[in-house]
């Protein structure tokens, strides 16, 4: 009886902690292998923003994937990073110690779990939260950064957590920067409204050393019609001079080249980067993307076979590095579809994806939408294309792919000449937002 009460008390204390184990992140389990690769691509350079927090999330991800020992190593690395960085104060360790308390509990080590709970209690006594119903600003900031990684469905929570943290610590430049990047991300390829653009400009003034933010500002200036080509070239060279990670803004630089239709220049830069930084696998994904853009947006004539062959090789290498990323296999199919020699292989790739049984609804939706477009543009099979657009639209996941399928179906309905209009009307009328 006493042992059961002790266990119940321990679980009650653990449940009250604010950490990765209490944020309902397990529901995204199928995304976790992809997330782990993305976190690893942030890099490990000293001074990298959010490095300790990245280790914390990597640790939780490893635990959720069944690698408890790797989780323990990464949580320890997070503690070391936070302890030695002068920018961070002791409250940053609250999440880390809480994670370790949960991990030891899951590993059947109740005494070790209680020891970490004691560390949490000691920190709470030394650094009281603003009130009983409010979190430490440091805890809120880490929560916000973590939720940023889980897509649109957690975006509102992330914004609220950042706002709460910034309200208490307006001097924390990195929090303001990350909050701003979260806000502008919602605009994707659209120009920012004037108010948000002004805030972005002010953020770059307050955080001039953040290259990613500076590049984002250039990107949004270009979207407003400014000519920033020379500034982008200058900044690209600065980025290449240092170790590159996904936080360097390198992909965003290449996107700006793409938007100016400077495909050859983008490919030249993308090929140069791995030669200067051969150990950065992330750069392979950027190079593959540039070749895909060149082939996809080629306006003068059919792309040279040599270009397609190089793009195929790069995409195959990327798939080997990131086997979890569904989009990379679709990219490979898209590249192969641009050549009559590889068109049947593109079809085979799509058939493999359509038969894959472990895809989440959002993954199925992506495959259905992309296959619908493949059928229309490369197989001239209009009827089957429509049927796959309907299947994509029926999956209630908010995404670009669903929106694209719905838009295509609505256009067909407006023309009113297709024999499938009755079925399309039924699908569209039954959609749930």
Phi, psi and omega in degrees: 000315181296321179296320180294321178294320179296318178296318179297319179296318179298314181294326177295317179294319179296320181296338181274353182285155175254102181199185184296331182286348182243018184250015178056044178273344183296335181298345180257029188306319183294340179275347192297320177301320177294318180299319181300317178297318180298319180293320179296328181286350176296332178097170183234018180294139176299138182091354177298125180302138175066021183298314178299323181289326176296317177298320178300313182289324175298320179299313179297319181298317178297319178297315181297333178271001175097010182251078185295322181293319176297323178298315181298318179298316183289323176296322177295320179295323177298315180299315180298318181296315182290325183289327185266350181273118183295345179287340187255140178255171187305323180305338176301332184282352180301314180294318182297311179297323178295319176300317181292326176297316178294316182299314180296325176298314180294333180272007178074035180238074187297324181293318177294323177299315180295327179297320178288326174300322178295322177296320177298315180299319180296318178295321180295325178290323181284328184228087182291142175291165182306322177199173183297328183260013177236149180270159169304143178302325179296321179293319178297320181295316179294321177301315181298313181298320179296313183294334176304331186278357187247026167082187187298327185292341178250006185298316183297318177298318181298315179300314181297320180293319176298315181301318179295317180295315182293326178301321181277328182227072182294347181281349183279096186300318184297327177294315179298320180297312182294323177297319180295318179295326176295319181293316185286338181300330182294340183276344179048250185264009180265148175296146177290153171289164188300319183296314181290325177297318178297321179293323177295317178299318179294323179297322179293329178291322182282336182230065187293339181276354182274103184295320181301317179295318179298320180291321177299320179296318176298318180301314182287331172295319179297324179293337179267009174097001179283149176268106184245017186303313182295321178295323179293318179298318179295317181289326178301318179295321178296319180297319182292340181286344184239164175305136185254135174227181178291348177267005181274347182082014185297316181296322180295323175301314181294326176298321179295317175304315180300315183295336175270006181063027178266062187293318181294321178294321177297317179296319179300315177295316182295326177287327181290322186301312179295333177292324180276336180224072189293343183268001183264098181297331181305327183293334176297320180296322179294319179295316179300321180297319180296319178295322178298317178301314182301317182286318184291320186260014182298123190255340189272314183200181178298135180302147178298145180299326179301319180294317179296318179299316180294320179296319178298315180300315180297316180294324177295321176296318180296318178297324176295325179279328184230066183296342182281341188276104181301320183300331181289326177289324175293321177301318179298317178298320181295319178295315181295329181294343182278355181236128177304330182294331185246009185299317180294326177293325176297317177300317180297320178299316179294321179297323176298318181292322180293333180269354183291125188269347186260014180284138172288164178309318181296324177292317177299318180301316178299314181296315181299315181295314182293322178292324177301316179292322177300315180299320183288311188276328188247342178246351182052036179255085187295316185295313179295326177300314180299319182296323178285330173297321178295320179295321178294318183294328183287344179277118188279058175244124178290123180195167173302320187293318177295315180300318180296318180294317179298317179300317179297318180294321179295321179296321178296319179296321181297323178288326172067021184250356185270141182291347178269007184302325179297316179293320179298316180300320180295317179297311184296324181287340182261003183292143173248140182285000000 
